[in-house]
Amino acid sequence: MDRVGDRAAAHHYQFESAVEHLDAAIAEDPTFVLALLHRGGSADDAAQSRAFLDLAEANRHRATDDEGRMIDAFRAFLVDAEYERAIEILHELSAKYTADPYLPSYLGLRYYRNLQRYEDAADQFRHALARDPGFAQAYNWLGYIAMDQGDHATAEAMFERYRDLAPDEPRPYDSLGVLFLRTGRHEAAAQQFERALAQDARFEESRVKLARARAAQADALAREPRSRP
């Protein structure tokens, strides 16, 4: 079982693939704490997240001290909404494991998704790239940060960089589609969602967005003034 691959799938937000790999890893080793944590992070609802975190906690005695700290961090942000505590723990671990790009990415996600501290988030994703220039997922979040701040040119450049580094993943095409949809480029958006589905037909969120893009395109065409014959 490729345990690095499990984390990679989760960080591409390829949930179907991530869950499949994580469930296989847990079946192989039910005490695998990090797989249990990421499975909790990929869960469909809060109750399921809590259940996987409880299983991780039950195996704390089998984990290293630092894996125990990861249990505390995941519980803080997934269950208890104690985001500052999660950030404190993750900063400590990131300072200890200076070659790991995932730890600054965890931090970036907490700053971005939970606290909307965009500059702090961007700094962490840049740290992840400094540790591993091939950590393509960081470009996705740098693109979303730029898009949320209205910097569409930078967002497009970040998503394109992500696509260039991970051309076989559906997520970069989905992200470009979201950008094009937000900026009224409906046909271009639809094409990107179709490309995402070509990479993985199970990527249902792109299927939903494709329908939205086609509906927006049809609505825009209906609103265009018709020239007289």
N, C-alpha and C positions, 0 to 999 in steps of 0.2 A: 504493500500500500504506500503510495506516494504522499507522505504526510505534508511535505512542502506544497504539493499540488492541491491538497485540501484547502490550505489557507489561500493559495492563489485563486482558486475558483471563488471562494467567498469574497475576496477583495475585488474581483471583477464583477461582483454582484450577479454571478451566474448561479442563482439559488437552486435551480433544478440540479445542476451538476454538483454544486457544493454539497447539497443535502445527500445526494447519492453517494458521493465519496466519503462524507463524514459518517453516514450510517454504516457504510462498509467498514470504516476504520473502527467504529465503536463495536460492531459485531465481532471484529477480530480481537479487540482489546477493550472490554467494557470499562476498564479503569483509566483509559487514555484521557486525561483531564483536559488537555487543550482541544481535543476533538469534541468533547462534551461542551466546552465553552463556546466554540464556534457553532456547534449545532444549536445551542441556545440562542446565539445571535442570528441564526438563520431561521428561527422558528416562526410560525405563522401568527402566534398570539402570545400575550404576556404569560398565560398559564403554562404554555409549553416551554417558553424560555425559562421560567422559574423551575420547572421540573428538571430540565437538563442542568441548570446551575446547582440544584440540590444534589443531583447525581455526582457532579464534580466535587461538591463539598464533601459528600460521603466518602470520596476517594482522596481527600486531602492528605491523609496519612501516607499515601503511596507517592505523593507528588514531592517535588523539590520545594524548598522555601519560596523560590521565585515563581514557581507555578501556583503556589498558594496565593501569592500576591496577585497573580492574574485572576484567580477566582474572585478575590476581593474587588478588583477593578471592574470585572464584568458584572458582578452583582451590583456594584455601585451605580453603573450607568444603565444597565438593562432592567433592574428591578426597583432599586431604591431612589432613582433620580437624583443621586448625590454626585453630580457631574464633576464638581471641583475635587472631591475625594478621588474619583477615578483618575482625573488628570494628574493629581499629585503622585499616585502610585505609578502611573504609566511614565511620568517624567523620571522617577527614580530608576525604573527598569530600563528606560531608554538610555539613561546616562551610564548604566552598567554594561549594556549590550550594544556597543557603539557601531557594530556592523549590521545590525538587524534593521531593515527598512520598514518592517511591519509595525514596530513600536511607535515611531513618529507618525505613521499613517493612522494608527488607533487614536493618537492624540489629535491629529488633524480632524478626524471625524467627530471627535467630541467637541472641539472648538467650533467646527462648522455646523454640525447638525443639532447639537444640544444648546450651544451658547451663542451662536451666530457671531462669533468673534473671527471675522473673515481674515484679517491680517495674521493673527496667531495661527489660524488653520493653514493658510498658505505657507507660512514659515515652516510648519511641520511637514507638509508635503514636499517642500523643497529639501528639507533635511533627509527625507526618505530617498529622494533622487540623488542626493550627494552620497549617500551610503551605497546606493545601487542605481546607476543610471538606467538600467533596464527595468526598473520598477514602474512599468507602464501605467499601472492603475492610478498613480499619483497625478498624472496628467489629466485624468478624468475629473478628479476633484478640483484641481486648479482651474479647469474649464468651467465647472459649475460655480465656483466662487466668482470668477470673472463674469459669468452670465448673470448671476444674481446681483452683481454690482453694475450691470448695464454695459459692461465692456465686451461687446459681442465680437469684436475683432480678435481680442486675446482669447476669448472662449473658443472661437473656431480654430485658432492656431493650436490651442492645447488639445482639443478633441482630435484634430488631425494628427498631432504628434502621437497621441494615444493609439489612434488607428494604425499609424505606420509601424509602431512597436508591437501591436497585438492585432494583426489583420484578420486572424482567425476567430477572434472573439466577437460576439454580437454587440457587446456594450458600447464600443466606440461609435458604431453606426447609429445605435439608439440615441446616444448623447448628441451627435450631430443632428439627428432628426428632431430632437427636442429643441435645440437652438433654432433650427430653421422654422419649426412650427411657431415658436414664440415670436419670431421676426417676420412672420407672414409669408415665408417661402414654402407654400404648401406642397407643391410638386416635388421640390428638392427634399422636403421632409419625408414625404411618402417614399421616395426612392431610398432614403437612408433606412427607414424602418423595414423596407423590403430586403435590403442588404443584410440587416440584422437577422431577419428570419431565414435568409439563405444560409447564414452561418449556423443557426440553431433554430429549427422549426418549433422547439418547445418554448422559445423566448416570448411568452404570452404578452408581456407588457408592450413589446413592439407591435404585436398584432392589434392590441387595443388602440395604440397611438396611431397606427396606420389607418384604422377606420376613422379616427378623429381627423387626421390630416386630409383624407379623401372627402369627408363631410365638409371641412372648412374650405377646401378647394371648390367643391360644388356650390357652396353658399356664396363664395366670392364671385364665381362665374355668373350665378343667378342675379347678383346685384349689379353686374356690369351693364351699362346702358347699351341697348341694342340699336345698331345703325339701321336706318330705314332703307328699304330696297330701292 
